[in-house]
Amino acid sequence: MAEKNQVNGLPMTPAMRSKEDTAAGMGVSQCATCQHKWPGSARCWAFPGGIPETILKNETVHDAPFPHLHQEGSVVWTKRRPDWPEGVLMDDPSDPGA
């Protein structure tokens, strides 16, 4: 059984809460704090067709690419920078601040 501060046996990032809290409607999805999430949708650069529920609900920590979940490319969770617009791809050289 995973400890309260772990998801799938991995340590949680400070921006995440436990999957139990998220399931109870008390937690914050890791996607809500990710630079790559597209504003106003449950899509992002890694999952343009829709972010899988297992990631939205913090049941899977998005710290590695997941091709089996139909991820495109190698983008993973990256803490959103307050000085960049939401949804900007951090490794795109045309982005501000690059």
C-alpha angles and dihedrals in degrees: 000000000000119000118246092258095050137076117200088351092301125116114258121238117244089252092060135075130205119287088238090060091045092050089051090053092249101102136076120240114241085233091065089066097040122111092216099058114110113238116259097007144079090242134096143169091278095046109027090162092056136301112264115250091236088065096038090053093046091243086126122037108225096220095122135035115274110202089167087065089053095257116170116222126339102293113138136179111304123179109253113250113225091217093058127069115255113265097028113142103239097211096048107110091212091062120104114267094023 
